[in-house]
Amino acid sequence: MFPPEIDLRPAAYLEQLGTIFARFGAATQDSGNISYGVQTVDARYFVKTAGEPDNPTPYLDFDGRVALLRNAVELARSVTHAALPALHALIESPAGPVLVYEWRDGDLLGPALERFKALPTQEILTALNSLYDLHAELDAGGWVEGDFYDSAMLYDFPSRRLTVMDLDTYRRGPYRNTMGRMFGSSRFMAPEEHVLGAPIDTRTTAYVMARTAQIFLTDAPSPLHAVLTEATTTRFPSYQAFHEAWLTASSTIGDKLANRAT
């Protein structure tokens, strides 16, 4: 359905492809990317582009934005997981790569965070387990977290489905922090993401995932609280070690939460 290359600007091509029902540009993000929701005869798609080549406003120039989109393609092609929208196509255009993903319904967890935190603990834990399982796959593929925060996730409240997106700045690691203060939300970032020259590796992913749970869970059950505290203080040696500790702790509280819910 999708050609490998087009000679039109992305918006013009998408208008021919179907109906553009949503546009995400400068009003909703500062990356310089422009994304679209497109309805065709058969399906809905989320389409991401590098935006306008001559736009001087974003913190990354056009070439930098293109590089991140190509990195996103590499990540999407290396990992398949229910929490990740499927990448249907990469289309080359005069304005850079056009990434066509499946459309996912849901609310951005940034603006909807308080609503999400008010859900039953077991439902939040189910979402976290999906997030952590995805990162186990990413970690096994050598991917290290970058610029992850609550608005990198959608939550479909009716279907209780978590979607993770915008992982463009994840990198294969380990590598060194060359920026000092890296991209990201300080609420989620690991200490090394603030330190020039610090190693960024699997331990970084573990810290950020643990911070995510600390933010999501108003009152984490005691065994999980202990795991999250260790992950953000003395630190686990790897993401795998953190994930295994989380799963072990989770297995000890499942019955208690089930009984509490009834």
N, C-alpha and C positions, 0 to 999 in steps of 0.2 A: 504493500500500500504506500509506503513512504520511499521516495527516491533517495539515492545516496547523495545527490547534489542538486541544488536549485540555483537559478540565476536571478531570483527575486529576493528582495529583502524579506526577512522572516515574517513580519506582520502581513505583508501582501500575500505571501504564500499561504499563510494560515487562513486568511479571509477567503481564499479559493477553496481551501480544504474543508472548511465548515464554518461554524459560528463561534466567534470569540466571545465568551460569556464572562471572562474575568481577565484583568490585566494587573500585574504586580510590578510596579516600577518605583520611581523615586519617592512616591507618596507612602510606600509601605516598606521600603528597604533602602540602605545606603550603599549597597555593593556595586551599583551600576548595571547589574543584570536586569533584564526585562523578561518576565515570564508571563505565560498566558494559560487560561483555561479554554480549551477548544472542544466544541461539541461537533462530532461528525454524524453521519447517518448511523454508524455502528456503535460508537463509543465516545466517552469523554477522555481527554488527554491533558496532562500538564506539560507544557512546552517551555523550556528554559533557553534563553539566549544570553549572549555577552553584552547586550544593550547596544547603544549607539557608539560607533568607533571614535567619533569626535567629541564625546562627552568628557570634559575635563574635570568634572566635579567629584567622582568617586575616589576613594583612597587608593584603588588599584587602577592603572591605566588599562586600555583595551587589551593589549597583549597579555597582561597579567590575568585579566578576567577570562580570556580565551584559554590560557594555560590551566586555570582552575577547572574550567568546564571539561577539558580533556582529561584531567585527573579524575573528575567525577565519573567519566565514562569508564576509565580503567577500573575504578572501584566497583561500579555497577556490574561490570562484566566479570569481576573476579569473585563476587559473593552473591549468592541467592538466598534470600530470607524473607519470611512472611511480613516482617516489619518494614522491609524496603520496597518502595514502588518499583515495578519492573521497568527497565529501560527498553522501549520498543525500537527506537531508531536513533541513529546519529546522522544528521543531514548537514552537509557542508553548504554554506551560503556566502554571499558577498559580505555579510556582516558576521562571519565566524560560524562556529558550530551551533547547530540547533538540536537540542536534546529532547526527545519525545518520550515522556514517561506515562505510565498509567495514571489516571486521576484517582486520588484518594479523598473521600469525604472526611471531615473532621474539623475541630477547632484548634487553632494554634495554642499550645499549652502555655505560652507566655501570658497572653491576655486572659486565658481561661484557667490559670493556675489555681486560684482559690477554689473554684468549682471542682477541679480535679482533686485537690487535697481534702475536700469534704466527702469524697467517695469512701465506701467501706474499705478498711485496711486491706482485705483480701483482694479487692479489685485493683488497688494500687500496686500490690505486690505482683499480681499477674502481669500488669503492664511492665513493671520493672524486670520481671523474669524474661519477658520478651526482649526488652532492651539489652539485658545482660547476655542473653543467648546470641543475639545479633553480634554483640561485641566480642563474644568468644570466637565467632566465625571470622570477624574482621581481624582479631588478634592473631588467629592461626594463619591468616594470609599476610601477616606482617604490617597491617595497617595500625597506625597510632592516631589517637584522638587529636582533633584540632578544631577550635572554635565551636565546641558543643555547648548548647544551653537549652533552656526550656522551649524556645521558639524554633528549635530544630526538630520539633515533634508536633504531630497532630494527634488528637484523640477524638475518636468517633464515640461519643457518649452512648448513643442508642445501641450500637453493636459492640461496645467495649473493645475497640480495636485501636492499638497504638501504631502509628506510622512514624518512621524516622526518615528525615530528609536533609538536604543541604549539607552533605558531608564532603563538600568540594575541597575543604582545607585539611582533610585527613591525609596523612602521608605515610608511605612505607618507612619504617624506622628500623633501628633507632637513628636519631639525628641530633644535631645541636641547635639550641635556640640562637638564632642569628638576629633577632629583633629586639631583645630586651623584653618589653611588655608585648606579648603576642596578642593576636586577635582573640577575642572572646569576652565573655561576661565574667567579671571578677568573682561573682558568687559561686561559679562552677570551676574556676581555673585552679590548676595545681601550682604549688609554689614555683616550680621550675619554669613555668610559663611566663614568669616575671623576671627571670634572671638570664642575662646575656651569657651565652656559652654553656648553659646548663644542658644536661642530656634530657632529651624528650623521647620517652620510650614506653614500653608496656606498663610500667609503673604509673606513668602519667595517665594512661587510660583508666587504670584501676582507681586512681584518686578521683578523677572527674566523674566516673560512674557512681562512686560512693557519695560524693557531694550531691549528685542528682537525687539519690535516695534520701539523704538527709533533708533536702529541700522539700521533697514530695511528702515524706512521712512526718506528720506532726508528732506522733508518738510511736516510734519504731519498737516492735517487740524486743525484749531484752537481748536474746541471742543475736538478732540482726543488728541491734544498736552496737553491740560489742564489735562485730565485724566492721561496721561502718567507721567506728572510732579508730580501730587499728588501721584501716585503709587511709585515713586522713591524718594520722599522727605518726606512729612508728613506721607505717607503710608496709604493704605486702611486697615481696620481691618481684611479682609479676601479676599481670591481669589474671592469668590462669589460677594462680594461688588465691587471689581475691574471690574469683568466681566460685571456686571449689568450696571456700569457706562460707560463702553466701548460701550455696546450695545445701551444705551440711546444716547450717543454722536454720534454714527454711524448713528442712525436713522435721525439725524438732518442734515447730510451732504450728504446723498445718492443722493438726487435729484440734488444737486449742482455739484457733481462729474459726474453724468450722463450727465448733460447739458454741462459740460466742455469737456467731451469726444466727444460730437457731434459737 
